[in-house]
Amino acid sequence: MQHVVFNAASHYELQEQLKTFLQTRPDLYQQYALAQCYTTEQSADVLEKFIFQLHHELPKLTLVGGNAMGIVCDTQFLHQSCVLSLMFFEHSQVDVQYYSNLDKSEKQLTDQLAQHLLATQRSTNKPLKGVLLLSTAFNVRISVVLQTLTTAISNVPVFGGIVGNYEEHQASYLFFNDELKQAGIIAVGLYGQDLRVETKPYLGWQPFGEVMTVTSAHGNRVATINHQPAFQIYHYFTGIERENFFDNAVEFPFVLHKGEQYIARVPQSVDGDELLFLAEMEVGDEIQFSYGDVSTILSHRVYARHQLAQFQPEAILVYSCCSRLHLLQEDASSDSRLQIEDRAVAGFFTLGEIDTASSPTKVLNASVVIVALSEQPIDENLRRAALPIDTLQPSRHLKRLKRLMRFVSRTTEKLYQANKELQRLAQIDALTGLNNRRVIEERIPFYIELCQQQQCTLSLVLFDIDHFKQINDKYGHVIGDEVLKRLAEIVANQLDADVLLARYGGEEFVLLLPNRDVTAATKIAERLRKTIAEESATEQLPSITCSFGVAHYAKTMMHTSQDLIDAADKALYKAKEQGRNKVVVA
């Protein structure tokens, strides 16, 4: 494999470089090749002329690419520049397809793409080793594409990015041969027995502050966070106004907590009090604000170069988020350029990165995805050789930013820990150690919102101790408190981790049961009723019983959290009327 990269400050200059190269390569069309071109030009008229002329120079090669916020190459051309990557394969094969989502859904077009990729694998008798995926922004549900594609080809890495420039009227164009496409995806299948493809994503944005929850969202629109208007939350913490929103917000994305992985989400614009994102957000997503940690970014750069040296690539492609361009400014080039000996690097600054090896169904933001390719086997002697030394020195701007981020990180960490402890104390019932009434009243609206948007169930159980006043009168309040603590311990030990138990007040307790219908909730309440009656008595404490009221959320009958609580309370009252130590369903 040979990787040739041209970069220039103008389209004319790039075409002149290409013409000179073609004169020296009469064997150009004897190999399979892939041409990628990315440019910071945003005018549709200019781009149409440019790619027509470029494809005229490369008539037998399939040309793919698009417009971008900036380009990645071996020089400092980041603005008003273009890059052309030519990858010549010795034994491997490429197959390029364009699919429009104007006449079919993302699910339909991706099913068609997956079938084509697998069919080509059979017809060529060469294994599919990777898929380069490019997409327009704003009009393609790329998460649907990724979910469908990774289901069909789960063991094949899919990588690439979302093209476009948000600053220029949301211009987003794909290049497909000599055509300019304004909606859809381009997929490049890479086939070859000897072909090696490996992707590595790096984030570098560190979460800070409290963990918040998306409480209302529709596709890529987030309406509320912690039940507060999303823009108001964002503005309160960052001070970013509606005017020139994306230009400022790009440096302060949210991060999603996905297990041990963080996925950044950059808000692109504001509509009323809703935040719009380039990728979908879901109700229940846990998010934090984040900042670009320069120390982490620099350490990732060193690690990435070591990883590449071990892989021994013949070609390197880079897809880096435009937020890194905003944050690092003149240092963004060195963040994305990872010279390994004489290996050329090419790519662009994206509006979203794709790497299914790390995130099978989610678009990445604020990341840099590095793709290494080779048709040669790894040379173990070279692999054991000394690792490359990172000789790039950060600029004065980056050093200053690094110190500032360290100060912010240390200060925020202390404030966060103090706030976390205060929040914990505010949510805990001092006597029983359970959640208090405030927690329940904050959580119920969230689960109701979830039920309204998705096919899920929600039940609530209110219960209290029968004749608790008599226990206080007979044994005293100290024993009464011990009875409450004993009850809390018995019930807590019987519940699954996702069930929320709280002391609602006095001798009254509440269970919030997500994803349980009325039948399941009633069984849980009946089991608790029997266990309490059998195990509550000790040598020091009297035996007690409890009465239970069970309610199930119904969209047509209940509109607020108070409706659900009232229904359970009425059922509890009926249990008392029927003689206590009973479970009654609303």
C-alpha positions in Angstrom: 0.0 0.0 0.0 1.1 3.5 -0.8 -0.4 6.6 0.7 0.1 9.9 -1.1 -1.2 13.1 0.4 -1.4 16.6 -1.2 -2.3 19.7 0.8 -2.5 23.3 -0.2 -3.9 26.6 0.7 -6.1 26.7 -2.5 -7.9 24.4 -4.8 -5.8 25.6 -7.7 -2.6 24.9 -5.9 -3.8 21.4 -5.0 -4.7 20.6 -8.6 -1.3 21.7 -9.8 0.4 19.4 -7.3 -1.9 16.5 -8.5 -1.1 17.2 -12.2 2.7 17.1 -11.5 2.3 13.8 -9.6 0.2 12.1 -12.3 2.9 12.8 -14.9 5.3 10.7 -12.8 2.8 7.8 -12.2 1.8 6.2 -15.5 0.9 3.0 -13.6 -1.7 4.9 -11.5 -4.7 3.0 -12.7 -3.2 -0.5 -12.5 -4.0 -0.7 -8.7 -7.1 -0.3 -6.7 -7.1 3.2 -5.2 -9.2 5.4 -3.0 -9.3 9.2 -3.3 -10.4 11.3 -0.3 -10.7 15.1 -0.5 -11.6 17.5 2.2 -11.7 21.3 2.0 -12.7 24.3 4.1 -14.5 25.9 1.1 -18.2 26.2 1.9 -19.7 27.6 -1.3 -21.7 25.1 -3.3 -20.9 26.7 -6.6 -17.2 26.7 -6.0 -17.3 23.1 -4.7 -19.2 21.8 -7.7 -16.6 23.3 -10.1 -13.7 22.0 -7.9 -14.8 18.4 -7.6 -15.7 18.3 -11.3 -12.2 19.4 -12.2 -10.7 17.1 -9.6 -12.6 14.1 -10.9 -11.6 15.0 -14.4 -8.0 14.5 -13.4 -8.8 11.2 -11.7 -11.5 9.7 -14.0 -10.9 6.1 -13.1 -10.8 6.6 -9.3 -13.8 7.0 -7.1 -13.6 10.3 -5.3 -15.2 10.8 -1.8 -15.0 13.6 0.7 -16.7 16.7 1.8 -16.5 20.2 3.2 -15.1 20.6 6.7 -14.3 23.0 9.6 -10.6 22.3 9.0 -8.3 19.8 7.4 -5.7 17.4 8.9 -2.4 17.0 7.0 1.4 17.3 7.4 1.4 21.1 7.4 -0.2 24.0 9.3 -3.0 24.5 6.7 -6.1 24.4 8.9 -8.2 27.3 7.6 -8.9 28.1 3.9 -7.2 24.9 2.8 -7.7 21.5 1.3 -6.2 18.0 1.4 -6.3 15.1 -1.1 -5.4 11.6 0.0 -4.7 8.9 -2.5 -4.4 5.3 -1.1 -3.0 2.7 -3.6 -3.6 -0.9 -2.6 -1.4 -3.8 -3.8 -3.8 -6.7 -3.0 -6.9 -5.2 -1.5 -10.0 -3.8 -3.1 -12.3 -0.9 -2.4 -16.0 -0.5 -3.2 -17.8 2.8 -2.8 -21.5 3.4 -2.5 -23.6 6.5 -2.0 -27.1 6.3 -0.4 -29.6 9.2 -0.1 -32.0 9.4 2.8 -34.4 11.7 0.8 -36.3 8.8 -0.7 -35.9 6.1 2.0 -35.4 5.9 5.8 -32.0 5.5 7.4 -32.9 2.0 8.4 -33.9 1.1 4.8 -30.7 2.5 3.2 -28.5 0.9 5.8 -30.1 -2.5 5.4 -29.4 -2.1 1.6 -25.8 -1.0 2.4 -25.2 -4.0 4.7 -26.5 -6.4 2.1 -24.2 -4.9 -0.6 -21.2 -5.1 1.7 -21.7 -8.7 2.4 -22.6 -9.5 -1.2 -19.3 -7.9 -2.4 -17.4 -9.9 0.2 -18.8 -13.1 -1.3 -18.3 -12.1 -5.0 -14.7 -10.9 -4.5 -13.8 -13.7 -2.1 -12.0 -11.2 0.0 -13.0 -10.5 3.7 -14.4 -7.1 4.6 -11.9 -5.5 6.9 -13.3 -2.0 7.4 -15.9 0.5 6.3 -15.2 4.2 5.9 -18.4 6.1 6.5 -19.1 9.8 5.7 -22.3 11.5 6.4 -23.9 14.9 6.0 -24.9 16.8 9.1 -28.3 17.9 10.5 -30.4 15.7 8.1 -29.2 12.1 8.7 -30.0 10.1 11.8 -26.5 8.6 12.0 -27.2 6.7 15.2 -29.8 4.7 13.3 -27.3 4.0 10.5 -24.7 2.8 13.0 -27.0 0.7 15.0 -28.4 -1.0 11.9 -24.9 -1.5 10.3 -23.2 -2.8 13.4 -25.9 -5.4 13.9 -25.3 -6.7 10.4 -21.5 -6.6 10.4 -20.6 -6.6 14.1 -17.0 -7.6 13.8 -16.0 -5.0 11.2 -14.8 -1.6 12.3 -16.7 1.4 10.9 -15.0 4.7 11.0 -15.2 8.2 9.6 -17.0 11.4 10.3 -19.8 13.9 9.7 -18.8 16.6 7.1 -19.8 20.2 7.2 -19.2 23.6 8.6 -21.6 24.9 11.2 -20.3 28.5 11.0 -21.4 28.9 7.3 -25.2 28.5 7.3 -24.9 24.9 8.3 -23.4 23.9 5.0 -22.8 20.2 4.7 -21.8 18.6 1.4 -20.5 15.1 0.4 -18.3 14.5 -2.7 -19.1 11.5 -4.8 -17.1 11.4 -8.0 -18.1 14.7 -9.7 -21.3 15.1 -7.8 -22.1 17.3 -4.8 -24.6 15.6 -2.4 -26.5 17.5 0.3 -28.1 14.6 2.2 -27.0 11.0 2.8 -24.0 8.8 3.5 -21.0 7.5 1.6 -19.7 4.0 2.5 -16.3 2.7 1.4 -15.9 -1.0 1.9 -12.3 -2.2 2.3 -11.6 -5.8 1.3 -8.5 -7.8 1.5 -7.0 -11.0 3.0 -3.8 -9.2 4.0 -5.4 -5.9 4.9 -5.1 -4.8 8.5 -7.3 -2.0 9.9 -7.3 -0.6 13.4 -9.0 2.4 15.0 -8.1 4.3 18.1 -10.3 7.0 19.6 -9.1 9.6 22.2 -11.3 12.1 24.0 -9.3 14.3 26.4 -12.4 16.1 27.7 -12.8 15.6 31.5 -16.2 15.7 33.3 -16.7 18.0 36.2 -19.5 19.2 38.5 -22.6 17.3 39.4 -24.0 14.4 37.5 -27.3 15.5 35.9 -30.1 13.6 34.2 -31.8 14.2 30.8 -35.4 14.3 31.9 -37.1 15.3 28.6 -35.7 14.6 25.1 -36.9 14.0 21.5 -34.3 12.7 19.1 -31.5 15.3 19.0 -33.5 17.8 21.1 -33.1 18.0 24.8 -35.9 20.0 26.5 -35.1 19.5 30.2 -32.2 18.5 32.4 -33.0 17.7 36.0 -36.5 18.9 35.1 -35.2 22.4 34.4 -35.2 24.0 30.9 -32.0 22.7 29.2 -30.8 26.1 27.9 -31.3 27.7 31.2 -29.1 25.0 32.9 -26.4 25.4 30.2 -26.5 29.2 30.4 -26.4 29.2 34.2 -23.2 27.2 34.4 -21.3 28.6 31.3 -22.7 32.1 30.8 -23.0 31.3 27.0 -25.7 33.4 25.3 -28.0 32.4 22.4 -26.0 34.6 20.0 -23.1 32.8 18.3 -24.0 29.8 20.5 -22.2 27.0 18.7 -19.0 29.0 18.4 -18.8 29.2 22.2 -20.5 26.0 23.2 -18.2 23.8 21.1 -15.6 24.0 23.8 -17.9 23.0 26.7 -19.7 19.8 25.7 -21.6 17.5 28.0 -20.3 14.0 28.5 -22.6 10.9 28.6 -21.8 8.2 31.2 -22.0 4.9 29.3 -20.6 2.4 31.8 -16.9 3.1 32.1 -16.9 5.1 28.8 -17.5 8.8 28.3 -19.1 10.1 25.1 -19.1 13.8 24.5 -22.1 15.7 23.2 -21.7 19.2 21.8 -24.9 21.3 21.7 -25.2 22.9 18.3 -27.9 25.5 18.7 -30.8 26.7 20.8 -34.5 26.6 20.0 -36.5 28.3 22.7 -35.2 26.6 25.8 -34.3 23.4 24.1 -30.7 22.4 23.2 -30.2 20.8 19.8 -27.4 18.3 19.4 -25.8 16.6 16.3 -26.5 13.2 17.8 -29.5 11.8 19.7 -29.9 12.1 23.4 -32.2 9.9 25.5 -34.3 10.4 28.6 -32.3 8.9 31.5 -28.9 9.7 30.1 -26.6 10.8 32.8 -24.5 13.8 31.8 -21.9 16.2 33.2 -20.3 19.3 31.9 -16.7 18.8 30.6 -13.6 20.8 29.7 -10.7 20.1 27.5 -7.9 18.8 29.7 -4.7 19.7 28.0 -2.6 17.3 30.1 -4.8 14.4 29.0 -4.8 15.5 25.4 -1.0 15.7 25.3 -0.6 12.3 27.0 -3.1 10.8 24.5 -1.0 12.1 21.7 2.1 10.4 23.0 0.2 7.1 23.6 -1.3 7.3 20.1 2.1 7.6 18.5 3.3 4.6 20.5 0.2 2.6 19.5 0.8 3.5 15.8 4.4 2.5 16.0 3.4 -0.9 17.2 0.9 -1.3 14.4 3.4 -0.3 11.7 0.9 1.5 9.4 1.4 2.2 5.8 -1.4 4.8 5.9 -2.9 7.0 8.6 -6.3 8.7 8.5 -7.5 11.1 11.2 -11.0 12.3 11.9 -10.9 15.0 14.7 -13.7 17.0 16.2 -14.0 20.7 15.4 -14.2 21.4 19.2 -10.5 20.4 19.4 -9.8 23.0 16.7 -11.6 25.7 18.8 -9.8 24.7 22.0 -6.3 24.1 20.8 -6.2 26.7 18.0 -2.7 26.6 16.4 -1.9 23.4 18.4 -4.8 21.5 16.9 -2.6 20.5 14.0 0.0 18.8 16.2 -2.8 17.1 18.2 -4.0 15.4 15.0 -0.8 15.0 13.0 1.0 11.8 14.2 4.1 11.4 12.0 5.4 7.9 12.2 8.6 7.9 10.1 7.5 8.9 6.6 3.9 7.9 6.9 1.6 10.5 5.5 -1.5 11.6 7.5 -4.8 12.9 6.1 -8.2 13.7 7.4 -10.5 16.5 8.5 -12.1 18.3 11.5 -15.6 16.9 11.8 -19.0 17.7 13.3 -19.0 14.2 14.7 -16.7 11.2 14.7 -17.5 7.6 13.9 -15.7 4.6 15.5 -17.9 1.6 16.1 -15.0 -0.3 17.7 -15.4 2.0 20.8 -19.0 3.2 20.3 -21.1 0.8 18.2 -24.2 2.9 18.0 -23.2 6.4 19.2 -21.6 9.2 17.3 -18.6 10.7 19.1 -17.9 14.4 19.8 -14.8 16.2 21.0 -12.7 13.1 20.1 -10.0 12.3 17.6 -10.3 8.9 15.8 -7.1 7.6 14.3 -7.2 4.9 11.7 -4.2 2.8 10.8 -4.1 0.7 7.7 -1.5 -1.7 6.2 -1.2 -4.6 3.8 2.0 -5.8 5.3 2.4 -8.1 8.2 3.9 -6.8 11.4 7.7 -6.9 11.6 8.4 -8.2 15.1 12.0 -6.8 15.0 10.7 -3.3 14.4 8.0 -3.8 17.0 10.6 -4.4 19.6 12.6 -1.4 18.6 12.6 1.9 20.5 9.3 3.7 20.6 9.1 7.1 19.0 9.8 10.2 21.1 7.3 13.0 21.1 9.4 16.0 20.2 6.5 18.5 19.6 6.5 21.2 22.2 3.3 22.9 23.2 3.0 26.5 22.4 2.8 29.3 25.1 -1.0 29.4 24.6 -1.2 25.6 25.3 1.0 25.8 28.4 -1.1 28.7 29.8 -4.2 26.8 29.1 -2.8 23.7 30.7 -2.1 25.6 34.0 -5.6 27.1 33.9 -7.2 23.7 33.4 -5.2 22.3 36.3 -6.4 25.1 38.6 -10.0 24.6 37.4 -9.8 20.9 37.9 -8.4 21.0 41.5 -10.9 23.8 42.5 -13.8 22.0 41.0 -12.9 18.7 42.5 -13.0 20.1 46.0 -16.2 22.0 45.4 -17.8 18.9 43.8 -17.0 16.7 46.8 -18.3 19.2 49.3 -21.5 19.7 47.2 -21.9 15.9 46.8 -21.8 15.4 50.6 -24.3 18.2 51.1 -26.6 16.7 48.5 -26.3 13.3 50.1 -27.3 14.7 53.5 -30.2 16.6 52.0 -31.6 13.4 50.5 -31.1 11.0 53.4 -33.6 10.4 56.3 -31.5 10.9 59.4 -33.2 8.2 61.4 -33.5 5.2 59.0 -30.7 6.1 56.5 -33.2 5.7 53.7 -34.0 8.3 51.0 -36.3 11.0 52.2 -39.5 12.4 50.7 -37.7 14.9 48.6 -36.0 12.2 46.6 -39.2 10.5 45.7 -40.9 13.8 44.7 -37.9 14.6 42.4 -37.8 11.1 40.8 -41.5 10.4 40.1 -41.8 13.2 37.4 -38.7 11.7 35.6 -40.2 8.2 35.4 -43.5 9.6 34.3 -41.8 11.4 31.5 -40.1 8.2 30.6 -43.4 6.3 30.5 -44.9 9.0 28.3 -42.1 8.8 25.7 -41.4 5.1 25.8 -43.2 1.8 26.3 -42.5 1.2 29.9 -44.4 0.7 33.2 -44.3 2.4 36.6 -45.8 1.4 40.0 -45.8 3.0 43.4 -46.5 1.5 46.8 -47.3 3.4 50.0 -47.2 1.5 53.3 -47.2 2.3 57.0 -47.1 0.6 60.3 -50.4 -0.5 61.8 -51.2 1.1 65.2 -47.9 2.8 65.4 -49.2 5.4 67.9 -50.0 2.5 70.3 -46.4 1.4 70.1 -45.1 4.8 71.0 -47.6 5.1 73.8 -46.8 1.7 75.2 -43.0 1.4 74.7 -41.9 5.0 74.3 -40.5 7.0 71.4 -37.0 5.5 71.7 -38.4 2.0 71.0 -40.7 3.5 68.3 -37.6 4.9 66.5 -35.9 1.5 66.7 -39.1 -0.1 65.2 -38.8 2.3 62.3 -35.1 1.5 61.8 -35.9 -2.3 62.0 -38.6 -2.0 59.4 -36.3 0.0 57.0 -33.7 -2.7 57.3 -36.1 -5.6 56.6 -37.6 -3.9 53.6 -34.3 -2.7 52.1 -32.9 -6.3 52.2 -35.9 -7.6 50.2 -35.6 -5.2 47.2 -33.8 -5.2 43.9 -31.3 -2.5 43.2 -33.5 -0.5 40.8 -36.3 -0.1 43.4 -36.4 3.2 45.2 -37.3 3.0 48.9 -37.9 6.1 50.9 -39.3 7.2 54.3 -42.3 9.4 53.3 -43.0 10.8 56.7 -43.6 9.6 60.2 -44.3 5.8 60.0 -45.2 6.0 56.3 -42.8 4.6 53.6 -42.9 4.5 49.8 -41.6 2.2 47.1 -41.1 3.5 43.5 -41.0 0.5 41.1 -39.9 1.3 37.6 -40.6 -1.3 34.9 -43.1 -3.1 37.1 -46.8 -3.5 36.3 -49.5 -3.7 38.9 -49.2 -7.5 39.1 -45.5 -7.4 39.8 -45.9 -4.5 42.3 -48.7 -6.3 44.2 -46.5 -9.5 44.5 -43.6 -7.4 45.9 -46.0 -5.7 48.4 -47.5 -9.0 49.5 -44.0 -10.5 50.0 -43.0 -7.6 52.1 -46.2 -7.7 54.2 -45.6 -11.4 55.1 -41.9 -10.8 55.8 -42.5 -7.9 58.1 -45.1 -9.8 60.1 -42.8 -12.8 60.5 -39.4 -11.1 61.1 -40.0 -7.7 62.8 -40.1 -8.9 66.4 -36.8 -9.2 68.3 -36.0 -9.6 72.0 -36.1 -5.9 72.4 -38.8 -4.9 69.8 -42.5 -5.8 69.4 -43.9 -7.5 66.4 -45.5 -5.2 63.9 -47.7 -5.4 60.7 -48.0 -3.0 57.8 -50.8 -2.0 55.4 -50.1 -1.4 51.7 -51.6 0.6 48.9 -50.5 -0.2 45.3 -51.0 2.2 42.3 -49.9 1.9 38.7 -49.2 4.8 36.4 -51.8 5.1 33.6 -51.3 7.7 30.9 -55.1 8.3 30.4 -55.9 8.7 34.1 -52.8 10.3 35.6 -51.1 13.5 34.5 -48.8 14.4 37.5 -46.8 12.6 40.2 -49.4 13.7 42.7 -52.1 11.7 40.8 -50.0 8.6 41.3 -49.3 9.3 45.0 -53.0 10.0 45.6 -54.1 6.8 44.0 -51.7 4.8 46.2 -52.8 6.7 49.3 -56.5 5.9 48.6 -55.6 2.2 48.3 -53.7 2.4 51.6 -56.7 4.0 53.3 -58.9 1.1 52.0 -56.4 -1.4 53.5 -56.8 0.3 56.8 -60.6 0.2 56.6 -60.5 -3.6 55.7 -58.7 -4.4 59.0 -55.0 -3.6 58.3 -52.1 -5.9 57.5 -53.5 -6.1 53.9 -52.4 -5.1 50.3 -55.0 -3.2 48.3 -54.7 -2.2 44.7 -56.0 1.2 43.5 
